[in-house]
Amino acid sequence: MAITMLDKPLGDLRREIADLRQLNISHDYDINKLGTIITVSKNSLRETENYQQQLLQQLQQFEVSLADINQILRANMKQKAQLEQQKEQESDTDIELHAKLMALNAEALECRAAAVQLQQQAKMALIKAAEIEKRANDELAQQAREMKLKQQEIERDRAAELERRVRLEEERQRLNELQLQQQQKERLLATTKIQQQEQDEYANWKERDFMNNDQYPQCIFRLAPDTLSMPIDVIFLKVSETENLLDNQEELISTPLEIKFDSTAYQQQTILISIPYIIKRSTHRENIIKIRQSNGIWMPTDTKESIFDAYKEKRFVECKLNQSVSCAVVSRLKRDTILINKQSSGRFLSDADHRLTIQWPKNVCSTDFHINLRVLPVDLPTFTQFSKNFSNECQGLLAVGPIIELHYDDITLLKPIQFTLPILVQTKKKVKSTKPTTVESQASQQTTTNQPSQQEIILQQQQAIFKSLLGEDLSNERLVLLYSSHNENIWHIDKNVNLIDSKSHDIITTNMQYLHSRMIIARYDKQFISTKQLQTTINLLEQSLNQRTVSLILRRRLSNPNEICFVCCSNQRINIIDNDLEQENFIDNEQQSKELTLQEGQLLQLRFRGNVLPIEYNQQSYPFAFNTYFPFYFQTNVYEIDKYSQHLSPFYYGFVQIFTKGKISKPITKDLEKKKQQLDIVKQDWYETDICIAELVIRLPKPREGIRVPTPKTSTTFTSEGILTPILFHEISASLYDDEWRRLARRLGMTRIRIEAIEHEYQDEAPYYMLLTWFKRAPRSVDKDLLLIHGLMNINRWDIAQELQSMKEAKSQEQITSSKDDQLRILSVPFNRICQHDECVRMWKQIARELTLTNEDIQRIEEQYSSKQEQCLRSLEQWALNNSQADIKSLSRIIRSLGFKSLSRELDNMA
């Protein structure tokens, strides 16, 4: 019965496996059938195990029966012995007992034979079950290998099909690009013909060369032969008139000119001017001439490249002039114009980046429209430097693409337009492995101790195959498209577009039904950065692309210490500037240099203050503008104003200051008592003023004969400090008896030799001049009031020390009442700079909490003032009133902890 139950599932399993082997597995093979076969096999094995357990139970019962039989046999043997004893007594009874004993022996032999037969059956059943399990495992492993081979074959077929489609798509794109190139060649030929016609029109015009005259800016004019003698005045344009010359991402690449001429007497309406420019090879930039209008706005004009045989090493741009103007050559981002015709499909290939394409279908809109496109590139060195400067903000940002600006008509798209957008190839970053938690470590230990069976491994492989077939992404990398409008500083994530990555990971393809004014592609790791942080980081990236890092250098000539040279240049040219200064013998072991962050073309002013000023300096300022390709040099001779000041130093000191225009607010407050209780601003006036952004020290060496040891007779005029005044020194010296002043001098740190010199020089006035000399020589960083009080205590003049202590406490109490106004006045400039930062104004509550303001203070300020900029300013002023130790450095540390590193550096420069 048991063998029949085992053979039936075994026969079923063999028939199913034979059927599976005979089948040809195709792409649409039902994997559920394999699961059913495996389930049936599992059930068969479970039934076999149950049957084995039943056999084991029967064997155990049989062993119990054998034990009972042995007991019976032993009892029979005893009984037999007794019967043999009785046999001697009763022979008749022995014969009956012998017959019974023989019958019992026969029964025992039958039971033993049955037990042996059952053991043999159990062994055969166990061997058969083991063979069945082995064959089932072999069949499952073979089936898994076959499935894997079939899956690999399917993947190869699919990859070959995709590769064939990609080749077809590339061939189609190549044909489209050839067509576009042919169209561009035709347009270029048409443009060349027009230029040739224009050149033919001005072919007989004569040149007037201003290239070799140092008195005039370099340029070349072309005029009609009969007007060659027309007076033309060319001068350098003033720096103040270059304001608003450069727009965003524009760079000055020529000297700004001011051209004056009068063509009415010569009956000529037009002249041609060619201006040389600095050659900068870039595929995403173009060079144009901008002309200053009468209202002060600079506008671009029609410009073309020109070449002169006499100056083949230079490059020129040429434009037409109809009147006296101011002009300059500017490098700007290349602008592409795309005409989309509703009646035909088309494809556009950008000149700035050939990976950027736009493809539109037929009838994409109801009317024809234009798209003006600009590409702001983000190359790998720029992105790497940005990630290094803002490592905390960029954690998790893997790669970005260029910022693409679109100017288009207000239209509605009927069909989506396909964009291929470039992106940087991400660099491989090693992520530090984090230690697993206790729960994870326990789980890993459990998995190592409890190894999965072969069937579980096969099931896991099948699940992985199913996930790959479904296209489930198991990585943490994400691609997003961020967009923003032209007048907006906030970036948003477009969640309605599908981004398709290429094999090389440098091109992203997407279809867009709605166009954006500005957009950028970003690749990030979702484990390290959130989408909200990503938006802030992209905004920070855009700001850094519009800024330049500038170095301020101050050196003096080695052969003439009175001659100094100040340079303001871009960090890109710092090595060239160093070499030029060294060649001019401007070498200084204690050179002064600082770094600033400025905008291209920002107007600045150079000023001097202190004891070292330029010769014939009348408190004037020297205006200049920062331009990457035109470093500002200022070379002059300096001298000391007062040769008797700074008499203890081997140098005379002065300062070079850099100012720029900025807006600050000047609050008008009520009286001091109300300020202590509650800040109440009556009026706020924003006005433009000059702000000092950097300061460098000028060290002018003194001549050797000017460095002398101070004479013993110390001047009686000095600046009072704390409670110490000349009158107080006279009163203290009059109160000292006998040699108390000598003991006090020793407690104040004066040597015996100096004490004897003062006594020999001043005699009766020695105590007063001793105090005066100590005051002059004591370091500025020490508290002189406290030193004198402790010195008087050490010589047991407690009366004078107590009186000085009372005076010191009264003085400090007076200073506390007046220090709040001075503190607000000192901190007004950094407060206004923070309020000019839009992100700080938006986060003013978080800044207020970092400044330890209470919720009541924040709520009161929010209720009292409606403007966020005003709320931010009031919170800063409230912090200054609450904290007596408030200064610019502590404010800078708090701003840096909130992530505003560039603003923190500006505050440090103010400090």
Secondary structure by P-SEA (a helix, b strand, c coil): caaaaaaaaaaaaaaaaaaaaaccccccccaaaaaaaaaaaaaaaaaaaaaaaaaaaaaaaaaaaaaaaaaaaaaaaaaaaaaaaaccccaaaaaaaaaaaaaaaaaaaaaaaaaaaaaaaaaaaaaaaaaaaaaaaaaaaaaaaaaaaaaaaaaaaaaaaaaaaaaaaaaaaaaaaaaaaaaaaaaaaaaaaaaaaaaaacccbbbbbcccccccccbbbbbcccccccbbbbbbcccccccccccccccccccbbbbbbbcccccccbbbbbbbbcccccccbbbbbbbbccccbbbbcbbbbbbbcccccbbbbbbbbccccccbbbbccbbbbbbbbccccbbbbbcccccbbbbbccccccccbbbbbbbbcccaaaaaaaaaacccccccccccccbbbbbbccccccbbbbbbcccccccccccccccccaaaaaaaaaaaaccccaaaaaaaaaaaaaaaaaccccccbbbbbbbbcccccbbbbbccbbbbbcccccbbbbcccccccbbbbbbbbcccccaaaaaaaaaaaaaaaabbbbbbbbbbbcccccbbbbbbbcccaaaaaaaaaaaacccccbbbbbbbbbcccccccccccccccccccccbbbbbbbbccbbbbbbbbbbbccccccccccbbbbbbbbbbbbbbbbbbbccaaaaacbbbbcbbbbbbbbbbcbbbbbbbbccccccccccccccccccccccccaaaaaaaaaacccaaaaaaaaaacccaaaaaaaaaacccaaaaaaaaaaaaaccccccaaaaaaaaaaaacaaaaaaaaaaaaaaaaaaaaaaaaaaaaaaaaaaaaaaaacaaaaaaaaaaaaaacccaaaaaaaaaacccaaaaaaaaaaaaaaacccccaaaaaaaaaaacaaaaaaaaaaac
